[in-house]
Amino acid sequence: MIKVTKVIAKPNSCLYIELENGLSGEISIDDILWGEIFTPLKDQQYFKKVYLDDQGIINWPNGADVAPEEIYRRVVCTSKKSHKT
């Protein structure tokens, strides 16, 4: 599993991500912010409380998290798209 080494909240449910393998990019997670656990993340001030746990998993104080595999997939897709332009 590839670890996330840096996460920064950006506007519009986006995150700037850096991975331990050197890949980085800005991704949107707006499409997965549904359900009770993710409702608070729709507030930008709460969204900014994102942090990494000791395993490199993206978390918020209410227990919401995003699987590292999903983050990796999105960063790789974003990276491929940016190289095509």
C-alpha positions in Angstrom: 0.0 0.0 0.0 1.3 3.4 -1.0 1.2 6.0 1.8 -0.1 9.5 1.6 2.7 11.7 3.0 1.0 15.1 2.7 -2.6 16.3 2.5 -3.9 19.9 2.2 -7.6 20.8 2.0 -8.5 22.9 -1.0 -11.8 24.6 -2.0 -14.6 22.7 -3.5 -14.0 19.3 -1.8 -10.5 19.0 -3.3 -7.3 17.8 -1.7 -3.7 18.3 -2.6 -2.0 15.0 -2.1 1.6 13.8 -2.1 2.4 10.1 -2.1 5.5 8.3 -0.8 6.4 7.3 -4.4 6.7 10.9 -5.5 3.4 11.3 -7.2 1.3 14.3 -6.3 -1.8 16.1 -7.5 -5.0 17.8 -6.6 -8.0 15.6 -6.5 -11.7 16.1 -6.0 -13.6 13.8 -3.6 -16.9 15.6 -4.0 -18.5 12.4 -5.5 -17.9 10.4 -2.4 -19.1 12.9 0.2 -22.5 11.2 0.7 -23.9 9.5 3.8 -24.1 10.7 7.4 -20.4 10.4 8.1 -19.4 12.6 5.2 -22.1 15.3 5.7 -19.9 17.5 8.0 -17.2 17.6 5.3 -19.4 19.6 3.0 -18.7 22.6 5.3 -15.4 24.0 4.1 -14.2 24.9 7.6 -14.7 21.3 8.7 -13.2 19.9 5.5 -10.0 21.8 6.4 -9.6 19.7 9.5 -8.3 16.9 7.4 -5.2 15.1 8.8 -3.1 12.0 8.2 -3.0 9.2 10.7 0.2 7.3 11.5 -0.5 4.9 8.6 -0.9 7.6 6.0 -4.7 7.4 5.9 -6.7 10.6 5.3 -9.0 11.3 8.2 -11.3 13.9 9.8 -12.1 14.3 13.5 -15.6 12.7 13.1 -14.1 9.4 11.9 -14.6 9.9 8.2 -11.7 8.6 6.1 -10.8 7.8 2.6 -9.1 4.6 1.6 -5.5 5.0 0.5 -6.2 2.9 -2.6 -8.9 5.3 -3.7 -6.6 8.3 -3.1 -3.8 6.6 -5.1 -6.2 5.8 -8.0 -7.4 9.4 -8.2 -3.8 10.8 -8.0 -2.7 8.5 -10.8 -5.7 9.4 -13.0 -5.1 13.1 -12.4 -1.4 12.7 -13.2 -2.2 10.9 -16.5 -4.7 13.6 -17.5 -2.2 16.4 -16.8 0.5 14.7 -19.0 -1.9 14.5 -21.9 -2.5 18.3 -22.1 
